[in-house]
């Protein structure tokens, strides 16, 4: 066996050994929370992907997620839902118990700064059974 063949075999073995024994970092888990958790502990979830449950409010200048016992007109106990546009098909979620998946930002306070954080990059809004 010549020198080049030995080097080639060492390279192949090293590549195989590295791939077979490497460990990928664990995938970041999405936090399962209530909207009340986001309001009470915003720093715990800031910048993190969350799946939050609450009552949706889907209307002009008031797209939000609220705890079930909170009135639609109360913004200091709600989280802004940052949607790129208010599509008509989203109205079916208005005043419904929903699950929203996205990124929570404690410092984004929504329309006129009236909310207690915002969920952005929303991937899913899904109605859930009460």
C-alpha positions in Angstrom: 0.0 0.0 0.0 1.4 3.4 -0.9 1.5 6.5 1.2 -1.4 8.2 -0.7 -3.7 5.3 -0.1 -2.9 5.3 3.6 -3.7 9.1 3.8 -7.0 8.5 1.8 -8.1 5.7 4.1 -7.2 7.8 7.2 -9.3 10.7 5.8 -12.3 8.4 5.1 -12.1 6.8 8.6 -11.9 10.3 10.3 -14.9 11.5 8.3 -16.9 8.4 9.2 -15.8 8.5 12.9 -16.8 12.2 13.2 -20.2 11.7 11.6 -21.0 8.5 13.5 -20.0 10.0 16.9 -21.2 13.5 16.6 -24.1 14.7 18.7 -26.4 17.4 17.4 -27.5 20.0 19.9 -31.0 19.4 21.1 -33.8 21.2 19.3 -35.2 24.1 21.3 -38.5 23.0 22.7 -41.5 25.3 22.2 -42.8 26.5 25.6 -46.5 25.5 26.2 -48.0 28.4 28.1 -51.2 30.3 28.9 -51.5 33.9 27.9 -51.6 34.6 31.7 -48.1 33.0 32.0 -46.8 35.5 29.3 -48.4 38.4 31.1 -47.1 37.5 34.6 -43.6 36.3 33.6 -42.7 38.0 30.3 -38.9 37.8 30.9 -39.1 34.0 31.1 -40.4 33.8 27.5 -38.9 36.8 25.8 -37.5 35.9 22.4 -38.7 32.3 22.7 -41.0 30.2 20.6 -44.2 29.7 22.5 -47.5 27.9 22.0 -50.0 30.1 24.0 -53.6 29.5 24.8 -56.3 32.1 25.4 -59.3 33.8 24.0 -58.6 35.5 20.6 -59.7 39.0 19.7 -59.6 39.4 16.0 -60.6 42.9 15.0 -59.1 46.1 13.5 -56.4 47.5 15.9 -57.3 44.9 18.4 -55.7 41.5 17.5 -54.9 40.0 20.8 -54.9 36.9 23.0 -56.5 37.3 26.5 -57.1 35.1 29.5 -60.6 33.6 29.4 -62.0 35.9 32.2 -60.8 39.2 30.7 -63.0 41.5 28.7 -62.3 42.3 25.0 -61.9 45.9 25.9 -59.1 45.3 28.4 -55.7 45.6 26.8 -53.5 45.7 29.9 -54.2 42.0 30.4 -53.7 40.9 26.8 -50.9 40.0 24.4 -50.8 41.6 20.9 -51.0 39.2 18.0 -48.8 40.6 15.3 -50.4 39.5 12.1 -49.1 40.8 8.7 -52.7 41.5 7.6 -56.1 40.9 9.0 -57.4 38.3 6.6 -61.2 37.6 6.6 -60.6 33.9 7.3 -59.1 34.8 10.7 -62.5 36.3 11.9 -63.6 32.7 12.7 -61.2 32.8 15.7 -62.7 35.9 17.2 -63.8 35.3 20.8 -62.8 31.6 20.6 -60.4 29.6 22.8 -57.3 29.2 20.6 -53.7 28.0 20.5 -51.3 30.4 18.9 -47.7 29.4 18.0 -45.1 32.1 17.4 -42.2 34.1 19.0 -43.0 36.1 22.2 -41.5 39.6 22.6 -41.9 41.2 26.0 -40.9 44.6 24.7 -43.3 44.8 21.8 -46.5 46.3 23.2 -48.7 46.3 20.1 -51.1 49.0 18.9 -50.3 52.3 20.8 -48.2 50.3 23.3 -51.4 49.1 25.1 -50.6 45.4 25.3 -48.3 43.3 27.6 -46.0 41.9 24.9 -46.6 40.5 21.4 -46.5 37.2 19.6 -44.8 37.6 16.2 -43.9 35.2 13.4 -47.2 33.4 14.0 -47.1 29.9 12.4 -50.5 28.7 13.6 -53.7 29.8 15.1 -56.0 26.9 16.0 -59.3 26.7 17.7 -59.3 24.3 20.6 -62.2 22.6 22.4 -63.2 24.1 25.8 
